[in-house]
Amino acid sequence: GVHRQILLATLGCFVGYHLVKRTEYTHAKVDRELFEYIRHHPVDFHSSPEKKRIGQLLEDFHPIR
Protein backbone atom coordinates (compact mmCIF):
# COMPACT_ATOMS: atom_id res chain seq x y z
CA GLY A 1 0.00 0.00 0.00
CA VAL A 2 0.85 3.60 0.47
CA HIS A 3 2.97 3.00 3.59
CA ARG A 4 5.27 0.69 1.59
CA GLN A 5 5.73 3.34 -1.12
CA ILE A 6 6.57 5.97 1.49
CA LEU A 7 9.04 3.59 3.15
CA LEU A 8 10.79 2.76 -0.13
CA ALA A 9 10.89 6.43 -1.19
CA THR A 10 12.48 7.35 2.17
CA LEU A 11 14.94 4.49 1.86
CA GLY A 12 15.80 5.57 -1.69
CA CYS A 13 16.45 9.15 -0.58
CA PHE A 14 18.62 7.95 2.31
CA VAL A 15 20.70 5.60 0.14
CA GLY A 16 20.97 8.19 -2.66
CA TYR A 17 22.14 10.85 -0.22
CA HIS A 18 24.92 8.64 1.11
CA LEU A 19 25.98 7.50 -2.37
CA VAL A 20 26.29 11.12 -3.48
CA LYS A 21 28.31 11.97 -0.35
CA ARG A 22 30.65 9.03 -0.98
CA THR A 23 31.10 10.00 -4.64
CA GLU A 24 31.89 13.61 -3.72
CA TYR A 25 34.39 12.41 -1.10
CA THR A 26 36.10 10.14 -3.64
CA HIS A 27 36.35 12.96 -6.20
CA ALA A 28 37.69 15.37 -3.55
CA LYS A 29 40.30 12.80 -2.52
CA VAL A 30 41.46 12.32 -6.13
CA ASP A 31 41.60 16.11 -6.62
CA ARG A 32 43.70 16.48 -3.45
CA GLU A 33 46.15 13.82 -4.63
CA LEU A 34 46.35 15.39 -8.10
CA PHE A 35 47.02 18.90 -6.77
CA GLU A 36 49.62 17.52 -4.36
CA TYR A 37 51.37 15.76 -7.26
CA ILE A 38 51.30 18.96 -9.33
CA ARG A 39 52.73 20.89 -6.38
CA HIS A 40 55.62 18.43 -6.02
CA HIS A 41 56.36 18.21 -9.77
CA PRO A 42 56.02 21.76 -11.15
CA VAL A 43 58.42 21.05 -14.04
CA ASP A 44 55.99 18.58 -15.60
CA PHE A 45 53.18 21.16 -15.57
CA HIS A 46 54.83 24.35 -16.77
CA SER A 47 52.52 26.95 -18.24
CA SER A 48 53.04 28.10 -21.79
CA PRO A 49 54.29 31.68 -22.19
CA GLU A 50 51.32 32.69 -24.31
CA LYS A 51 47.88 31.16 -24.24
CA LYS A 52 46.35 30.27 -27.57
CA ARG A 53 43.02 31.77 -28.38
CA ILE A 54 40.14 29.63 -29.62
CA GLY A 55 40.57 30.98 -33.16
CA GLN A 56 44.15 29.70 -33.25
CA LEU A 57 43.05 26.22 -32.19
CA LEU A 58 40.26 25.77 -34.73
CA GLU A 59 40.74 25.27 -38.46
CA ASP A 60 39.82 28.04 -40.88
CA PHE A 61 36.20 28.01 -42.00
CA HIS A 62 35.66 27.46 -45.73
CA PRO A 63 32.00 27.57 -46.82
CA ILE A 64 30.89 24.79 -49.17
CA ARG A 65 28.88 27.02 -51.52
CHARMM internal coordinates of N, CA and C (Angstrom, degrees):
IC EDIT
DIST 1 N 1 CA 1.4266
DIST 1 CA 1 C 1.5214
ANGL 1 N 1 CA 1 C 111.06
DIST 1 C 2 N 1.3011
ANGL 1 CA 1 C 2 N 112.10
DIHE 1 N 1 CA 1 C 2 N -157.24
DIST 2 N 2 CA 1.4591
ANGL 1 C 2 N 2 CA 120.31
DIHE 1 CA 1 C 2 N 2 CA -176.32
DIST 2 CA 2 C 1.5249
ANGL 2 N 2 CA 2 C 110.78
DIHE 1 C 2 N 2 CA 2 C -67.23
DIST 2 C 3 N 1.3315
ANGL 2 CA 2 C 3 N 117.76
DIHE 2 N 2 CA 2 C 3 N -38.38
DIST 3 N 3 CA 1.4612
ANGL 2 C 3 N 3 CA 120.43
DIHE 2 CA 2 C 3 N 3 CA -178.11
DIST 3 CA 3 C 1.5287
ANGL 3 N 3 CA 3 C 110.94
DIHE 2 C 3 N 3 CA 3 C -63.05
DIST 3 C 4 N 1.3211
ANGL 3 CA 3 C 4 N 118.13
DIHE 3 N 3 CA 3 C 4 N -33.71
DIST 4 N 4 CA 1.4648
ANGL 3 C 4 N 4 CA 121.86
DIHE 3 CA 3 C 4 N 4 CA 178.09
DIST 4 CA 4 C 1.5303
ANGL 4 N 4 CA 4 C 110.33
DIHE 3 C 4 N 4 CA 4 C -68.86
DIST 4 C 5 N 1.3284
ANGL 4 CA 4 C 5 N 117.04
DIHE 4 N 4 CA 4 C 5 N -39.81
DIST 5 N 5 CA 1.4711
ANGL 4 C 5 N 5 CA 120.37
DIHE 4 CA 4 C 5 N 5 CA 177.90
DIST 5 CA 5 C 1.5262
ANGL 5 N 5 CA 5 C 111.12
DIHE 4 C 5 N 5 CA 5 C -65.21
DIST 5 C 6 N 1.3213
ANGL 5 CA 5 C 6 N 116.55
DIHE 5 N 5 CA 5 C 6 N -40.97
DIST 6 N 6 CA 1.4703
ANGL 5 C 6 N 6 CA 120.10
DIHE 5 CA 5 C 6 N 6 CA 177.97
DIST 6 CA 6 C 1.5208
ANGL 6 N 6 CA 6 C 110.35
DIHE 5 C 6 N 6 CA 6 C -64.75
DIST 6 C 7 N 1.3310
ANGL 6 CA 6 C 7 N 117.06
DIHE 6 N 6 CA 6 C 7 N -41.57
DIST 7 N 7 CA 1.4605
ANGL 6 C 7 N 7 CA 121.27
DIHE 6 CA 6 C 7 N 7 CA 178.84
DIST 7 CA 7 C 1.5232
ANGL 7 N 7 CA 7 C 111.08
DIHE 6 C 7 N 7 CA 7 C -62.57
DIST 7 C 8 N 1.3237
ANGL 7 CA 7 C 8 N 117.66
DIHE 7 N 7 CA 7 C 8 N -46.25
DIST 8 N 8 CA 1.4619
ANGL 7 C 8 N 8 CA 120.42
DIHE 7 CA 7 C 8 N 8 CA -179.02
DIST 8 CA 8 C 1.5294
ANGL 8 N 8 CA 8 C 111.88
DIHE 7 C 8 N 8 CA 8 C -68.81
DIST 8 C 9 N 1.3335
ANGL 8 CA 8 C 9 N 117.51
DIHE 8 N 8 CA 8 C 9 N -35.39
DIST 9 N 9 CA 1.4669
ANGL 8 C 9 N 9 CA 120.15
DIHE 8 CA 8 C 9 N 9 CA 176.64
DIST 9 CA 9 C 1.5265
ANGL 9 N 9 CA 9 C 110.30
DIHE 8 C 9 N 9 CA 9 C -65.20
DIST 9 C 10 N 1.3309
ANGL 9 CA 9 C 10 N 117.49
DIHE 9 N 9 CA 9 C 10 N -42.10
DIST 10 N 10 CA 1.4612
ANGL 9 C 10 N 10 CA 121.73
DIHE 9 CA 9 C 10 N 10 CA 177.63
DIST 10 CA 10 C 1.5149
ANGL 10 N 10 CA 10 C 110.58
DIHE 9 C 10 N 10 CA 10 C -64.32
DIST 10 C 11 N 1.3224
ANGL 10 CA 10 C 11 N 116.53
DIHE 10 N 10 CA 10 C 11 N -43.03
DIST 11 N 11 CA 1.4564
ANGL 10 C 11 N 11 CA 120.63
DIHE 10 CA 10 C 11 N 11 CA 178.20
DIST 11 CA 11 C 1.5264
ANGL 11 N 11 CA 11 C 111.15
DIHE 10 C 11 N 11 CA 11 C -63.55
DIST 11 C 12 N 1.3210
ANGL 11 CA 11 C 12 N 117.21
DIHE 11 N 11 CA 11 C 12 N -40.41
DIST 12 N 12 CA 1.4570
ANGL 11 C 12 N 12 CA 121.43
DIHE 11 CA 11 C 12 N 12 CA 177.73
DIST 12 CA 12 C 1.5205
ANGL 12 N 12 CA 12 C 112.03
DIHE 11 C 12 N 12 CA 12 C -63.29
DIST 12 C 13 N 1.3238
ANGL 12 CA 12 C 13 N 117.01
DIHE 12 N 12 CA 12 C 13 N -42.15
DIST 13 N 13 CA 1.4731
ANGL 12 C 13 N 13 CA 120.42
DIHE 12 CA 12 C 13 N 13 CA 177.69
DIST 13 CA 13 C 1.5183
ANGL 13 N 13 CA 13 C 110.61
DIHE 12 C 13 N 13 CA 13 C -64.24
DIST 13 C 14 N 1.3268
ANGL 13 CA 13 C 14 N 117.09
DIHE 13 N 13 CA 13 C 14 N -42.21
DIST 14 N 14 CA 1.4656
ANGL 13 C 14 N 14 CA 121.65
DIHE 13 CA 13 C 14 N 14 CA -179.64
DIST 14 CA 14 C 1.5277
ANGL 14 N 14 CA 14 C 111.06
DIHE 13 C 14 N 14 CA 14 C -63.37
DIST 14 C 15 N 1.3248
ANGL 14 CA 14 C 15 N 117.02
DIHE 14 N 14 CA 14 C 15 N -48.35
DIST 15 N 15 CA 1.4694
ANGL 14 C 15 N 15 CA 121.01
DIHE 14 CA 14 C 15 N 15 CA 179.96
DIST 15 CA 15 C 1.5262
ANGL 15 N 15 CA 15 C 110.37
DIHE 14 C 15 N 15 CA 15 C -66.15
DIST 15 C 16 N 1.3260
ANGL 15 CA 15 C 16 N 118.06
DIHE 15 N 15 CA 15 C 16 N -42.32
DIST 16 N 16 CA 1.4558
ANGL 15 C 16 N 16 CA 121.41
DIHE 15 CA 15 C 16 N 16 CA 178.74
DIST 16 CA 16 C 1.5169
ANGL 16 N 16 CA 16 C 112.02
DIHE 15 C 16 N 16 CA 16 C -61.81
DIST 16 C 17 N 1.3275
ANGL 16 CA 16 C 17 N 116.97
DIHE 16 N 16 CA 16 C 17 N -41.04
DIST 17 N 17 CA 1.4574
ANGL 16 C 17 N 17 CA 121.36
DIHE 16 CA 16 C 17 N 17 CA 178.98
DIST 17 CA 17 C 1.5232
ANGL 17 N 17 CA 17 C 110.60
DIHE 16 C 17 N 17 CA 17 C -59.99
DIST 17 C 18 N 1.3195
ANGL 17 CA 17 C 18 N 116.47
DIHE 17 N 17 CA 17 C 18 N -45.74
DIST 18 N 18 CA 1.4688
ANGL 17 C 18 N 18 CA 119.88
DIHE 17 CA 17 C 18 N 18 CA -177.76
DIST 18 CA 18 C 1.5272
ANGL 18 N 18 CA 18 C 112.01
DIHE 17 C 18 N 18 CA 18 C -72.71
DIST 18 C 19 N 1.3153
ANGL 18 CA 18 C 19 N 117.93
DIHE 18 N 18 CA 18 C 19 N -32.06
DIST 19 N 19 CA 1.4698
ANGL 18 C 19 N 19 CA 119.87
DIHE 18 CA 18 C 19 N 19 CA 175.56
DIST 19 CA 19 C 1.5259
ANGL 19 N 19 CA 19 C 110.63
DIHE 18 C 19 N 19 CA 19 C -66.87
DIST 19 C 20 N 1.3205
ANGL 19 CA 19 C 20 N 117.53
DIHE 19 N 19 CA 19 C 20 N -40.04
DIST 20 N 20 CA 1.4623
ANGL 19 C 20 N 20 CA 120.76
DIHE 19 CA 19 C 20 N 20 CA 178.18
DIST 20 CA 20 C 1.5249
ANGL 20 N 20 CA 20 C 110.00
DIHE 19 C 20 N 20 CA 20 C -65.60
DIST 20 C 21 N 1.3457
ANGL 20 CA 20 C 21 N 117.03
DIHE 20 N 20 CA 20 C 21 N -42.11
DIST 21 N 21 CA 1.4648
ANGL 20 C 21 N 21 CA 119.88
DIHE 20 CA 20 C 21 N 21 CA 178.56
DIST 21 CA 21 C 1.5211
ANGL 21 N 21 CA 21 C 111.09
DIHE 20 C 21 N 21 CA 21 C -61.94
DIST 21 C 22 N 1.3230
ANGL 21 CA 21 C 22 N 117.39
DIHE 21 N 21 CA 21 C 22 N -41.38
DIST 22 N 22 CA 1.4633
ANGL 21 C 22 N 22 CA 121.21
DIHE 21 CA 21 C 22 N 22 CA -179.64
DIST 22 CA 22 C 1.5304
ANGL 22 N 22 CA 22 C 110.58
DIHE 21 C 22 N 22 CA 22 C -66.54
DIST 22 C 23 N 1.3274
ANGL 22 CA 22 C 23 N 117.13
DIHE 22 N 22 CA 22 C 23 N -40.74
DIST 23 N 23 CA 1.4618
ANGL 22 C 23 N 23 CA 121.48
DIHE 22 CA 22 C 23 N 23 CA 178.54
DIST 23 CA 23 C 1.5234
ANGL 23 N 23 CA 23 C 110.66
DIHE 22 C 23 N 23 CA 23 C -63.53
DIST 23 C 24 N 1.3393
ANGL 23 CA 23 C 24 N 117.11
DIHE 23 N 23 CA 23 C 24 N -44.63
DIST 24 N 24 CA 1.4586
ANGL 23 C 24 N 24 CA 120.19
DIHE 23 CA 23 C 24 N 24 CA 178.82
DIST 24 CA 24 C 1.5221
ANGL 24 N 24 CA 24 C 111.03
DIHE 23 C 24 N 24 CA 24 C -63.72
DIST 24 C 25 N 1.3324
ANGL 24 CA 24 C 25 N 117.68
DIHE 24 N 24 CA 24 C 25 N -38.24
DIST 25 N 25 CA 1.4569
ANGL 24 C 25 N 25 CA 121.15
DIHE 24 CA 24 C 25 N 25 CA 178.02
DIST 25 CA 25 C 1.5219
ANGL 25 N 25 CA 25 C 110.70
DIHE 24 C 25 N 25 CA 25 C -64.23
DIST 25 C 26 N 1.3344
ANGL 25 CA 25 C 26 N 117.02
DIHE 25 N 25 CA 25 C 26 N -42.85
DIST 26 N 26 CA 1.4596
ANGL 25 C 26 N 26 CA 121.09
DIHE 25 CA 25 C 26 N 26 CA 179.59
DIST 26 CA 26 C 1.5227
ANGL 26 N 26 CA 26 C 110.85
DIHE 25 C 26 N 26 CA 26 C -63.07
DIST 26 C 27 N 1.3293
ANGL 26 CA 26 C 27 N 117.29
DIHE 26 N 26 CA 26 C 27 N -43.94
DIST 27 N 27 CA 1.4631
ANGL 26 C 27 N 27 CA 120.75
DIHE 26 CA 26 C 27 N 27 CA 178.98
DIST 27 CA 27 C 1.5270
ANGL 27 N 27 CA 27 C 111.07
DIHE 26 C 27 N 27 CA 27 C -65.39
DIST 27 C 28 N 1.3320
ANGL 27 CA 27 C 28 N 117.72
DIHE 27 N 27 CA 27 C 28 N -39.40
DIST 28 N 28 CA 1.4630
ANGL 27 C 28 N 28 CA 121.03
DIHE 27 CA 27 C 28 N 28 CA 178.43
DIST 28 CA 28 C 1.5242
ANGL 28 N 28 CA 28 C 110.45
DIHE 27 C 28 N 28 CA 28 C -64.93
DIST 28 C 29 N 1.3245
ANGL 28 CA 28 C 29 N 116.72
DIHE 28 N 28 CA 28 C 29 N -38.44
DIST 29 N 29 CA 1.4613
ANGL 28 C 29 N 29 CA 121.05
DIHE 28 CA 28 C 29 N 29 CA 178.96
DIST 29 CA 29 C 1.5251
ANGL 29 N 29 CA 29 C 110.89
DIHE 28 C 29 N 29 CA 29 C -64.67
DIST 29 C 30 N 1.3335
ANGL 29 CA 29 C 30 N 116.98
DIHE 29 N 29 CA 29 C 30 N -44.08
DIST 30 N 30 CA 1.4721
ANGL 29 C 30 N 30 CA 121.19
DIHE 29 CA 29 C 30 N 30 CA 178.32
DIST 30 CA 30 C 1.5264
ANGL 30 N 30 CA 30 C 109.96
DIHE 29 C 30 N 30 CA 30 C -63.67
DIST 30 C 31 N 1.3436
ANGL 30 CA 30 C 31 N 117.37
DIHE 30 N 30 CA 30 C 31 N -42.52
DIST 31 N 31 CA 1.4625
ANGL 30 C 31 N 31 CA 120.76
DIHE 30 CA 30 C 31 N 31 CA 178.34
DIST 31 CA 31 C 1.5257
ANGL 31 N 31 CA 31 C 111.23
DIHE 30 C 31 N 31 CA 31 C -60.96
DIST 31 C 32 N 1.3450
ANGL 31 CA 31 C 32 N 116.61
DIHE 31 N 31 CA 31 C 32 N -42.67
DIST 32 N 32 CA 1.4646
ANGL 31 C 32 N 32 CA 120.60
DIHE 31 CA 31 C 32 N 32 CA 178.63
DIST 32 CA 32 C 1.5140
ANGL 32 N 32 CA 32 C 110.99
DIHE 31 C 32 N 32 CA 32 C -60.34
DIST 32 C 33 N 1.3280
ANGL 32 CA 32 C 33 N 116.78
DIHE 32 N 32 CA 32 C 33 N -45.28
DIST 33 N 33 CA 1.4679
ANGL 32 C 33 N 33 CA 120.82
DIHE 32 CA 32 C 33 N 33 CA 179.98
DIST 33 CA 33 C 1.5255
ANGL 33 N 33 CA 33 C 110.75
DIHE 32 C 33 N 33 CA 33 C -64.61
DIST 33 C 34 N 1.3280
ANGL 33 CA 33 C 34 N 117.14
DIHE 33 N 33 CA 33 C 34 N -40.20
DIST 34 N 34 CA 1.4631
ANGL 33 C 34 N 34 CA 120.93
DIHE 33 CA 33 C 34 N 34 CA 179.70
DIST 34 CA 34 C 1.5180
ANGL 34 N 34 CA 34 C 111.35
DIHE 33 C 34 N 34 CA 34 C -64.94
DIST 34 C 35 N 1.3382
ANGL 34 CA 34 C 35 N 118.05
DIHE 34 N 34 CA 34 C 35 N -46.15
DIST 35 N 35 CA 1.4555
ANGL 34 C 35 N 35 CA 120.92
DIHE 34 CA 34 C 35 N 35 CA 179.94
DIST 35 CA 35 C 1.5268
ANGL 35 N 35 CA 35 C 111.19
DIHE 34 C 35 N 35 CA 35 C -65.96
DIST 35 C 36 N 1.3282
ANGL 35 CA 35 C 36 N 116.52
DIHE 35 N 35 CA 35 C 36 N -34.77
DIST 36 N 36 CA 1.4704
ANGL 35 C 36 N 36 CA 119.70
DIHE 35 CA 35 C 36 N 36 CA 176.89
DIST 36 CA 36 C 1.5244
ANGL 36 N 36 CA 36 C 110.17
DIHE 35 C 36 N 36 CA 36 C -65.79
DIST 36 C 37 N 1.3205
ANGL 36 CA 36 C 37 N 117.68
DIHE 36 N 36 CA 36 C 37 N -41.14
DIST 37 N 37 CA 1.4627
ANGL 36 C 37 N 37 CA 121.61
DIHE 36 CA 36 C 37 N 37 CA 177.75
DIST 37 CA 37 C 1.5266
ANGL 37 N 37 CA 37 C 110.24
DIHE 36 C 37 N 37 CA 37 C -63.37
DIST 37 C 38 N 1.3257
ANGL 37 CA 37 C 38 N 116.76
DIHE 37 N 37 CA 37 C 38 N -43.75
DIST 38 N 38 CA 1.4637
ANGL 37 C 38 N 38 CA 120.44
DIHE 37 CA 37 C 38 N 38 CA 179.33
DIST 38 CA 38 C 1.5260
ANGL 38 N 38 CA 38 C 110.16
DIHE 37 C 38 N 38 CA 38 C -63.43
DIST 38 C 39 N 1.3334
ANGL 38 CA 38 C 39 N 116.94
DIHE 38 N 38 CA 38 C 39 N -37.78
DIST 39 N 39 CA 1.4615
ANGL 38 C 39 N 39 CA 120.10
DIHE 38 CA 38 C 39 N 39 CA 179.63
DIST 39 CA 39 C 1.5234
ANGL 39 N 39 CA 39 C 111.62
DIHE 38 C 39 N 39 CA 39 C -66.53
DIST 39 C 40 N 1.3236
ANGL 39 CA 39 C 40 N 117.63
DIHE 39 N 39 CA 39 C 40 N -34.55
DIST 40 N 40 CA 1.4649
ANGL 39 C 40 N 40 CA 121.43
DIHE 39 CA 39 C 40 N 40 CA -179.37
DIST 40 CA 40 C 1.5218
ANGL 40 N 40 CA 40 C 113.28
DIHE 39 C 40 N 40 CA 40 C -83.78
DIST 40 C 41 N 1.3249
ANGL 40 CA 40 C 41 N 118.75
DIHE 40 N 40 CA 40 C 41 N -18.82
DIST 41 N 41 CA 1.4638
ANGL 40 C 41 N 41 CA 122.41
DIHE 40 CA 40 C 41 N 41 CA -179.00
DIST 41 CA 41 C 1.5287
ANGL 41 N 41 CA 41 C 110.19
DIHE 40 C 41 N 41 CA 41 C -127.56
DIST 41 C 42 N 1.3335
ANGL 41 CA 41 C 42 N 118.60
DIHE 41 N 41 CA 41 C 42 N 66.41
DIST 42 N 42 CA 1.4670
ANGL 41 C 42 N 42 CA 120.13
DIHE 41 CA 41 C 42 N 42 CA -176.65
DIST 42 CA 42 C 1.5275
ANGL 42 N 42 CA 42 C 113.08
DIHE 41 C 42 N 42 CA 42 C -68.94
DIST 42 C 43 N 1.3333
ANGL 42 CA 42 C 43 N 118.18
DIHE 42 N 42 CA 42 C 43 N -22.22
DIST 43 N 43 CA 1.4615
ANGL 42 C 43 N 43 CA 120.70
DIHE 42 CA 42 C 43 N 43 CA -178.73
DIST 43 CA 43 C 1.5279
ANGL 43 N 43 CA 43 C 110.86
DIHE 42 C 43 N 43 CA 43 C -66.52
DIST 43 C 44 N 1.3187
ANGL 43 CA 43 C 44 N 116.56
DIHE 43 N 43 CA 43 C 44 N -35.75
DIST 44 N 44 CA 1.4666
ANGL 43 C 44 N 44 CA 120.76
DIHE 43 CA 43 C 44 N 44 CA -179.02
DIST 44 CA 44 C 1.5234
ANGL 44 N 44 CA 44 C 112.43
DIHE 43 C 44 N 44 CA 44 C -70.51
DIST 44 C 45 N 1.3248
ANGL 44 CA 44 C 45 N 117.59
DIHE 44 N 44 CA 44 C 45 N -18.98
DIST 45 N 45 CA 1.4628
ANGL 44 C 45 N 45 CA 121.24
DIHE 44 CA 44 C 45 N 45 CA -173.87
DIST 45 CA 45 C 1.5238
ANGL 45 N 45 CA 45 C 111.18
DIHE 44 C 45 N 45 CA 45 C -124.26
DIST 45 C 46 N 1.3190
ANGL 45 CA 45 C 46 N 116.54
DIHE 45 N 45 CA 45 C 46 N 44.11
DIST 46 N 46 CA 1.4637
ANGL 45 C 46 N 46 CA 119.53
DIHE 45 CA 45 C 46 N 46 CA 179.69
DIST 46 CA 46 C 1.5258
ANGL 46 N 46 CA 46 C 109.73
DIHE 45 C 46 N 46 CA 46 C -70.15
DIST 46 C 47 N 1.3196
ANGL 46 CA 46 C 47 N 114.81
DIHE 46 N 46 CA 46 C 47 N 145.73
DIST 47 N 47 CA 1.4627
ANGL 46 C 47 N 47 CA 119.07
DIHE 46 CA 46 C 47 N 47 CA 179.51
DIST 47 CA 47 C 1.5202
ANGL 47 N 47 CA 47 C 109.10
DIHE 46 C 47 N 47 CA 47 C -88.04
DIST 47 C 48 N 1.3177
ANGL 47 CA 47 C 48 N 115.14
DIHE 47 N 47 CA 47 C 48 N 146.25
DIST 48 N 48 CA 1.4607
ANGL 47 C 48 N 48 CA 119.80
DIHE 47 CA 47 C 48 N 48 CA -179.83
DIST 48 CA 48 C 1.5311
ANGL 48 N 48 CA 48 C 109.16
DIHE 47 C 48 N 48 CA 48 C -72.31
DIST 48 C 49 N 1.3235
ANGL 48 CA 48 C 49 N 117.86
DIHE 48 N 48 CA 48 C 49 N 149.32
DIST 49 N 49 CA 1.4643
ANGL 48 C 49 N 49 CA 119.75
DIHE 48 CA 48 C 49 N 49 CA -177.72
DIST 49 CA 49 C 1.5300
ANGL 49 N 49 CA 49 C 112.76
DIHE 48 C 49 N 49 CA 49 C -62.76
DIST 49 C 50 N 1.3155
ANGL 49 CA 49 C 50 N 117.34
DIHE 49 N 49 CA 49 C 50 N -38.46
DIST 50 N 50 CA 1.4557
ANGL 49 C 50 N 50 CA 119.42
DIHE 49 CA 49 C 50 N 50 CA 177.03
DIST 50 CA 50 C 1.5137
ANGL 50 N 50 CA 50 C 108.96
DIHE 49 C 50 N 50 CA 50 C -126.53
DIST 50 C 51 N 1.3129
ANGL 50 CA 50 C 51 N 115.96
DIHE 50 N 50 CA 50 C 51 N 137.69
DIST 51 N 51 CA 1.4550
ANGL 50 C 51 N 51 CA 119.87
DIHE 50 CA 50 C 51 N 51 CA 178.59
DIST 51 CA 51 C 1.5151
ANGL 51 N 51 CA 51 C 108.73
DIHE 50 C 51 N 51 CA 51 C -85.65
DIST 51 C 52 N 1.3173
ANGL 51 CA 51 C 52 N 115.51
DIHE 51 N 51 CA 51 C 52 N 138.25
DIST 52 N 52 CA 1.4587
ANGL 51 C 52 N 52 CA 119.73
DIHE 51 CA 51 C 52 N 52 CA 177.62
DIST 52 CA 52 C 1.5246
ANGL 52 N 52 CA 52 C 109.48
DIHE 51 C 52 N 52 CA 52 C -79.64
DIST 52 C 53 N 1.2992
ANGL 52 CA 52 C 53 N 114.48
DIHE 52 N 52 CA 52 C 53 N 142.48
DIST 53 N 53 CA 1.4551
ANGL 52 C 53 N 53 CA 119.57
DIHE 52 CA 52 C 53 N 53 CA 177.03
DIST 53 CA 53 C 1.5257
ANGL 53 N 53 CA 53 C 108.24
DIHE 52 C 53 N 53 CA 53 C -86.24
DIST 53 C 54 N 1.3111
ANGL 53 CA 53 C 54 N 116.87
DIHE 53 N 53 CA 53 C 54 N 164.86
DIST 54 N 54 CA 1.4556
ANGL 53 C 54 N 54 CA 121.49
DIHE 53 CA 53 C 54 N 54 CA -175.95
DIST 54 CA 54 C 1.5298
ANGL 54 N 54 CA 54 C 110.66
DIHE 53 C 54 N 54 CA 54 C -63.16
DIST 54 C 55 N 1.3165
ANGL 54 CA 54 C 55 N 117.90
DIHE 54 N 54 CA 54 C 55 N -32.13
DIST 55 N 55 CA 1.4619
ANGL 54 C 55 N 55 CA 120.81
DIHE 54 CA 54 C 55 N 55 CA 178.82
DIST 55 CA 55 C 1.5146
ANGL 55 N 55 CA 55 C 112.60
DIHE 54 C 55 N 55 CA 55 C -67.50
DIST 55 C 56 N 1.3362
ANGL 55 CA 55 C 56 N 117.49
DIHE 55 N 55 CA 55 C 56 N -27.99
DIST 56 N 56 CA 1.4594
ANGL 55 C 56 N 56 CA 120.90
DIHE 55 CA 55 C 56 N 56 CA 177.88
DIST 56 CA 56 C 1.5257
ANGL 56 N 56 CA 56 C 111.49
DIHE 55 C 56 N 56 CA 56 C -78.03
DIST 56 C 57 N 1.3170
ANGL 56 CA 56 C 57 N 117.24
DIHE 56 N 56 CA 56 C 57 N -23.42
DIST 57 N 57 CA 1.4579
ANGL 56 C 57 N 57 CA 120.95
DIHE 56 CA 56 C 57 N 57 CA -178.55
DIST 57 CA 57 C 1.5199
ANGL 57 N 57 CA 57 C 112.28
DIHE 56 C 57 N 57 CA 57 C -83.82
DIST 57 C 58 N 1.3253
ANGL 57 CA 57 C 58 N 117.10
DIHE 57 N 57 CA 57 C 58 N -32.71
DIST 58 N 58 CA 1.4559
ANGL 57 C 58 N 58 CA 120.96
DIHE 57 CA 57 C 58 N 58 CA -176.48
DIST 58 CA 58 C 1.5195
ANGL 58 N 58 CA 58 C 110.74
DIHE 57 C 58 N 58 CA 58 C -87.28
DIST 58 C 59 N 1.3153
ANGL 58 CA 58 C 59 N 115.97
DIHE 58 N 58 CA 58 C 59 N 154.95
DIST 59 N 59 CA 1.4678
ANGL 58 C 59 N 59 CA 120.87
DIHE 58 CA 58 C 59 N 59 CA 176.45
DIST 59 CA 59 C 1.5208
ANGL 59 N 59 CA 59 C 109.42
DIHE 58 C 59 N 59 CA 59 C -74.36
DIST 59 C 60 N 1.3385
ANGL 59 CA 59 C 60 N 115.80
DIHE 59 N 59 CA 59 C 60 N 159.10
DIST 60 N 60 CA 1.4577
ANGL 59 C 60 N 60 CA 120.24
DIHE 59 CA 59 C 60 N 60 CA 177.52
DIST 60 CA 60 C 1.5265
ANGL 60 N 60 CA 60 C 109.75
DIHE 59 C 60 N 60 CA 60 C -66.86
DIST 60 C 61 N 1.3229
ANGL 60 CA 60 C 61 N 115.67
DIHE 60 N 60 CA 60 C 61 N 144.15
DIST 61 N 61 CA 1.4569
ANGL 60 C 61 N 61 CA 121.40
DIHE 60 CA 60 C 61 N 61 CA -179.31
DIST 61 CA 61 C 1.5299
ANGL 61 N 61 CA 61 C 108.99
DIHE 60 C 61 N 61 CA 61 C -87.13
DIST 61 C 62 N 1.3203
ANGL 61 CA 61 C 62 N 116.77
DIHE 61 N 61 CA 61 C 62 N 126.12
DIST 62 N 62 CA 1.4625
ANGL 61 C 62 N 62 CA 122.26
DIHE 61 CA 61 C 62 N 62 CA 175.65
DIST 62 CA 62 C 1.5259
ANGL 62 N 62 CA 62 C 107.87
DIHE 61 C 62 N 62 CA 62 C -123.76
DIST 62 C 63 N 1.3431
ANGL 62 CA 62 C 63 N 117.67
DIHE 62 N 62 CA 62 C 63 N 110.60
DIST 63 N 63 CA 1.4668
ANGL 62 C 63 N 63 CA 119.01
DIHE 62 CA 62 C 63 N 63 CA -178.39
DIST 63 CA 63 C 1.5194
ANGL 63 N 63 CA 63 C 111.25
DIHE 62 C 63 N 63 CA 63 C -65.74
DIST 63 C 64 N 1.3303
ANGL 63 CA 63 C 64 N 116.89
DIHE 63 N 63 CA 63 C 64 N 147.15
DIST 64 N 64 CA 1.4459
ANGL 63 C 64 N 64 CA 122.59
DIHE 63 CA 63 C 64 N 64 CA -177.50
DIST 64 CA 64 C 1.5224
ANGL 64 N 64 CA 64 C 110.82
DIHE 63 C 64 N 64 CA 64 C -71.74
DIST 64 C 65 N 1.3068
ANGL 64 CA 64 C 65 N 118.66
DIHE 64 N 64 CA 64 C 65 N -40.13
DIST 65 N 65 CA 1.4710
ANGL 64 C 65 N 65 CA 121.12
DIHE 64 CA 64 C 65 N 65 CA -176.72
DIST 65 CA 65 C 1.4814
ANGL 65 N 65 CA 65 C 111.24
DIHE 64 C 65 N 65 CA 65 C -95.24
END
COOR INIT
IC SEED 1 N 1 CA 1 C
IC BUILD
